Amino acid sequence: MIMRVAIFIDGKNFYAGWKDRAGGRRIDFGAMARWIVKRAEGHALWGAHYYTGVETGPASGSESQAKLNGFLDMLEMQPGFFVERFPRKANTFQCVVCGSENRYTQEKEVDTTMVADMLRYAAVGAYDILVLLSGDADYAPAMEGVRAIGKQAYVATWGGAGLASRIRRAAFDHIDLLEGLSMFGRNDDGIPPSVPYVDTYDPPITLRGGDQSLESLRIREGESVEGLDQSRFLEEIRRAEEKFMGGYVGANYFVTRWASDGLGETAELRRRMLDVLVEEGKVEIYDAPDGNKAIRLASSTNEQEQGRNIDEEP
């Protein structure tokens, strides 16, 4: 029996613990998901849901919010990761001493929606094991509810940072993320980034729904890159470049999430074809400005494609 693992991440708590305990090391989220699945004694990642608040109004254009938006956009391109954004509510209070007015924001709906989703998916049998990345005691009743439905429920934090005793008692076990940091963390030169993100070109096994198996995500018998049309593959990369004009085509995104009937049915098959095209000099893999791996048609390939299009015009 395949044990499906669901990961639920409270973004605010996760970031606070990372900032306090991880020493500024950037995180490879794909590798972290695989490590968590293994640590929880599961077999496949059903899905990783990341919940966080975002600024609205004038504050939505701030530099810090722009960085957060970039992080969330990239996280959504990780296979199996889903981001839930909620508007932060702005409030003000007046100092009773000096009379000055101060503004602060609160995250609303994050915890209540997380609780509802954890219980809802458990109730319909979507997953077998829950791993909650937050030590907030407010989630303890939800953990107890998940266990009452018959699922295992783990709590994961950066060491003991923010780990409430109540939620630890409600959990089947505690997962210390610091123990896996050597497996999914990366040391970067220079100033530590404001968000703990690193892209990967190695998707974790991902299951959603009950009709998929581990084998559906591996190359099937009889499949090979020789059976794929290189020109169709190159055309899809060109289409992706046009779609993301002004940005870039993430290698991981194209391999795992770009929708096309002509690229092979498995991510592994796409990855092997991409490797062939890179080796033949038809496609380039490069570092995007944010440090992620991106792909593009090689200049010689672009010239050939343009020439072919001119020849085909009436």
C-alpha positions as CSV (number, residue, x, y, z in Angstrom):
1,M,0.0,0.0,0.0
2,I,1.3,3.4,-1.0
3,M,1.3,5.8,2.0
4,R,0.5,9.3,0.8
5,V,1.9,12.2,2.7
6,A,0.2,15.6,2.9
7,I,2.3,18.6,4.0
8,F,0.7,21.7,5.4
9,I,2.8,24.8,5.9
10,D,2.0,27.8,7.9
11,G,4.2,30.3,6.0
12,K,4.6,32.8,8.8
13,N,5.6,30.2,11.4
14,F,7.8,28.3,9.0
15,Y,9.6,31.5,7.9
16,A,10.1,32.7,11.5
17,G,11.7,29.3,12.5
18,W,13.8,29.2,9.4
19,K,15.1,32.7,10.0
20,D,15.9,32.0,13.7
21,R,17.4,28.5,13.4
22,A,18.5,27.7,9.8
23,G,21.4,30.2,9.7
24,G,20.1,31.9,6.5
25,R,20.6,28.7,4.4
26,R,18.3,28.7,1.3
27,I,15.9,25.8,1.1
28,D,15.5,23.3,-1.8
29,F,11.7,22.8,-1.3
30,G,11.6,19.7,-3.6
31,A,14.3,18.0,-1.6
32,M,12.7,19.1,1.6
33,A,9.4,17.5,0.6
34,R,11.2,14.2,-0.3
35,W,13.1,14.2,3.0
36,I,9.8,14.8,5.0
37,V,8.0,12.0,3.1
38,K,10.9,9.6,4.0
39,R,11.1,10.8,7.6
40,A,7.4,10.3,8.1
41,E,7.8,6.7,6.6
42,G,5.6,7.5,3.7
43,H,6.0,6.6,0.0
44,A,4.7,9.5,-2.0
45,L,3.9,13.2,-1.7
46,W,0.2,13.8,-2.1
47,G,0.6,17.6,-2.0
48,A,2.3,20.4,-0.1
49,H,0.0,23.3,0.7
50,Y,1.6,26.6,1.8
51,Y,-0.6,29.2,3.5
52,T,0.4,32.8,4.0
53,G,-0.9,36.4,4.1
54,V,-0.1,39.1,1.5
55,E,-0.3,42.8,1.7
56,T,-3.1,44.7,0.1
57,G,-3.6,48.4,-0.8
58,P,-0.5,50.7,-0.9
59,A,1.7,48.2,0.9
60,S,1.2,45.7,-1.9
61,G,3.7,47.5,-4.0
62,S,6.5,47.4,-1.4
63,E,9.8,45.8,-2.1
64,S,9.3,43.2,0.6
65,Q,5.9,42.2,-0.8
66,A,7.5,42.0,-4.3
67,K,10.1,39.6,-3.0
68,L,7.4,37.5,-1.3
69,N,5.3,37.4,-4.4
70,G,8.3,36.2,-6.4
71,F,9.0,33.5,-3.8
72,L,5.3,32.4,-3.8
73,D,5.2,32.3,-7.7
74,M,8.3,30.2,-7.8
75,L,7.0,27.9,-5.1
76,E,3.8,27.2,-7.0
77,M,5.9,25.9,-9.9
78,Q,7.4,23.2,-7.7
79,P,5.6,19.9,-8.5
80,G,3.1,19.1,-5.8
81,F,3.2,22.5,-4.2
82,F,0.1,24.7,-3.9
83,V,0.0,28.3,-2.4
84,E,-3.0,29.8,-0.6
85,R,-2.8,33.6,-0.3
86,F,-4.9,35.6,2.1
87,P,-5.1,39.4,2.4
88,R,-3.6,40.9,5.5
89,K,-6.0,43.1,7.4
90,A,-4.7,46.6,8.2
91,N,-5.5,47.9,11.7
92,T,-4.4,51.0,13.6
93,F,-4.1,51.8,17.3
94,Q,-3.4,55.0,19.2
95,C,-0.6,55.2,21.8
96,V,-2.2,56.2,25.1
97,V,1.0,58.0,26.1
98,C,2.0,60.0,23.1
99,G,-1.2,59.9,21.1
100,S,0.5,58.8,17.9
101,E,-1.3,56.5,15.6
102,N,0.4,53.2,14.6
103,R,-0.5,50.8,11.8
104,Y,-0.1,47.0,11.9
105,T,-1.4,44.1,9.9
106,Q,-2.9,40.8,10.9
107,E,-3.2,37.6,8.9
108,K,-6.9,36.4,8.8
109,E,-8.3,33.1,7.5
110,V,-4.8,31.4,7.3
111,D,-5.2,29.2,10.4
112,T,-8.9,28.6,10.0
113,T,-8.6,27.6,6.3
114,M,-5.6,25.4,7.1
115,V,-7.6,23.6,9.8
116,A,-10.6,23.1,7.4
117,D,-8.4,21.8,4.6
118,M,-6.5,19.4,6.9
119,L,-9.8,17.9,8.2
120,R,-11.6,18.0,4.9
121,Y,-8.9,16.1,3.0
122,A,-8.5,13.6,5.8
123,A,-12.2,12.9,5.9
124,V,-12.3,12.0,2.2
125,G,-9.2,9.8,2.4
126,A,-7.0,12.0,0.2
127,Y,-3.9,11.3,2.3
128,D,-2.7,8.8,4.9
129,I,-0.1,10.8,6.8
130,L,-0.2,14.5,7.7
131,V,2.9,16.6,8.4
132,L,2.2,20.1,9.7
133,L,5.0,22.6,9.5
134,S,4.0,24.8,12.4
135,G,4.3,24.4,16.2
136,D,1.4,26.7,17.0
137,A,-0.8,25.3,19.8
138,D,-3.9,26.6,17.9
139,Y,-3.6,23.7,15.5
140,A,-3.6,21.0,18.2
141,P,-7.4,20.4,18.0
142,A,-7.1,19.9,14.2
143,M,-4.2,17.4,14.7
144,E,-6.4,15.5,17.2
145,G,-9.2,15.5,14.7
146,V,-7.0,14.2,11.9
147,R,-5.9,11.4,14.2
148,A,-9.5,10.6,15.2
149,I,-10.2,10.0,11.5
150,G,-7.5,7.4,11.5
151,K,-4.5,9.3,10.0
152,Q,-1.1,9.7,11.4
153,A,-0.2,13.4,12.2
154,Y,3.3,14.7,12.6
155,V,4.4,18.2,13.6
156,A,7.6,19.6,12.1
157,T,9.6,22.6,13.3
158,W,13.1,24.0,13.1
159,G,14.4,22.4,16.3
160,G,12.2,23.4,19.2
161,A,11.5,26.9,17.8
162,G,7.9,27.7,18.3
163,L,6.9,24.2,19.3
164,A,4.1,24.3,21.8
165,S,3.8,21.5,24.2
166,R,0.1,21.0,23.5
167,I,0.6,20.4,19.8
168,R,3.6,18.1,20.5
169,R,1.3,16.0,22.7
170,A,-1.4,15.9,20.0
171,A,1.1,14.8,17.3
172,F,2.2,11.2,16.5
173,D,5.8,12.4,16.5
174,H,7.9,15.5,16.1
175,I,10.1,16.0,13.0
176,D,13.1,18.3,13.5
177,L,13.8,20.0,10.2
178,L,17.3,20.9,11.3
179,E,18.1,17.2,11.1
180,G,17.5,17.3,7.3
181,L,19.0,20.7,6.6
182,S,22.2,19.1,5.3
183,M,20.0,17.2,2.8
184,F,17.9,20.1,1.5
185,G,19.7,23.2,2.6
186,R,22.2,25.1,0.5
187,N,25.0,27.6,1.4
188,D,25.1,30.7,-0.8
189,D,27.7,33.3,-0.8
190,G,26.8,36.9,0.0
191,I,23.8,38.2,2.0
192,P,21.3,35.6,3.0
193,P,18.1,35.9,1.0
194,S,14.9,37.3,2.4
195,V,13.0,34.2,1.4
196,P,14.2,30.6,1.9
197,Y,13.9,29.4,-1.7
198,V,15.9,27.3,-4.1
199,D,14.5,25.8,-7.3
200,T,15.3,22.2,-8.3
201,Y,15.4,20.3,-11.6
202,D,14.4,17.0,-9.9
203,P,10.7,16.7,-9.1
204,P,9.5,14.6,-6.2
205,I,7.0,11.8,-6.7
206,T,3.6,13.4,-6.5
207,L,0.2,11.7,-6.2
208,R,-3.1,13.5,-6.4
209,G,-6.3,11.5,-6.4
210,G,-6.7,7.7,-6.1
211,D,-6.1,6.6,-9.7
212,Q,-2.3,7.2,-9.8
213,S,0.5,5.0,-8.7
214,L,4.2,5.4,-8.4
215,E,4.7,3.6,-11.7
216,S,2.5,6.2,-13.5
217,L,5.3,8.7,-12.8
218,R,8.1,6.6,-14.1
219,I,9.0,5.9,-17.7
220,R,6.5,3.2,-18.9
221,E,7.6,0.0,-20.7
222,G,8.1,0.8,-24.4
223,E,8.6,4.5,-23.9
224,S,11.9,6.1,-24.9
225,V,13.1,9.5,-26.1
226,E,13.5,8.0,-29.5
227,G,9.8,7.8,-29.7
228,L,9.4,11.6,-29.2
229,D,9.5,14.2,-31.9
230,Q,12.4,16.6,-31.3
231,S,10.9,19.3,-33.5
232,R,7.6,19.2,-31.5
233,F,9.6,19.4,-28.2
234,L,11.5,22.4,-29.5
235,E,8.2,24.0,-30.7
236,E,6.7,23.6,-27.2
237,I,9.8,25.4,-25.7
238,R,9.3,28.2,-28.2
239,R,5.6,28.5,-27.2
240,A,6.6,28.6,-23.5
241,E,9.1,31.3,-24.2
242,E,6.4,33.4,-25.9
243,K,3.9,32.8,-23.1
244,F,6.4,33.9,-20.5
245,M,7.8,36.8,-22.6
246,G,9.7,39.2,-20.3
247,G,10.3,36.4,-17.8
248,Y,11.8,32.9,-18.3
249,V,10.8,29.3,-18.7
250,G,11.6,27.4,-15.5
251,A,13.3,24.0,-16.3
252,N,11.4,22.3,-13.5
253,Y,8.1,23.9,-14.5
254,F,8.5,22.8,-18.2
255,V,9.4,19.3,-17.3
256,T,6.6,18.7,-14.7
257,R,3.7,21.1,-15.5
258,W,3.8,22.4,-19.0
259,A,0.6,21.0,-20.7
260,S,1.2,19.3,-24.0
261,D,0.2,16.0,-25.6
262,G,3.5,15.8,-27.6
263,L,6.1,15.8,-24.8
264,G,5.7,12.3,-23.4
265,E,3.4,11.2,-20.5
266,T,6.0,11.2,-17.7
267,A,8.2,13.9,-16.3
268,E,11.2,11.6,-16.4
269,L,10.7,11.1,-20.1
270,R,10.6,14.8,-20.7
271,R,13.7,15.3,-18.5
272,R,15.6,12.8,-20.6
273,M,14.6,14.4,-23.9
274,L,15.6,17.8,-22.5
275,D,19.0,16.3,-21.6
276,V,19.4,15.1,-25.1
277,L,18.6,18.5,-26.6
278,V,21.0,20.2,-24.2
279,E,23.7,17.8,-25.1
280,E,23.1,18.4,-28.8
281,G,23.3,22.1,-28.3
282,K,19.7,22.8,-29.3
283,V,18.5,24.0,-25.9
284,E,20.4,25.9,-23.2
285,I,20.0,25.6,-19.4
286,Y,21.0,28.8,-17.6
287,D,20.7,30.5,-14.2
288,A,17.8,33.0,-14.1
289,P,18.2,36.3,-12.2
290,D,16.6,34.8,-9.1
291,G,19.0,31.8,-9.1
292,N,16.6,29.3,-10.5
293,K,17.3,27.0,-13.5
294,A,15.7,28.1,-16.8
295,I,15.7,26.8,-20.3
296,R,15.7,28.5,-23.7
297,L,16.2,27.6,-27.3
298,A,19.9,27.9,-28.4
299,S,20.5,30.8,-30.7
300,S,21.3,28.5,-33.6
301,T,18.0,26.6,-33.0
302,N,16.1,29.9,-33.0
303,E,17.6,30.9,-36.3
304,Q,16.7,27.6,-37.9
305,E,13.1,27.9,-36.6
306,Q,12.8,31.4,-37.9
307,G,14.1,30.3,-41.3
308,R,11.6,27.4,-41.4
309,N,8.8,29.8,-40.6
310,I,9.8,32.1,-43.5
311,D,10.0,29.2,-45.9
312,E,6.5,28.1,-44.9
313,E,4.9,31.4,-45.5
314,P,2.9,31.7,-48.7
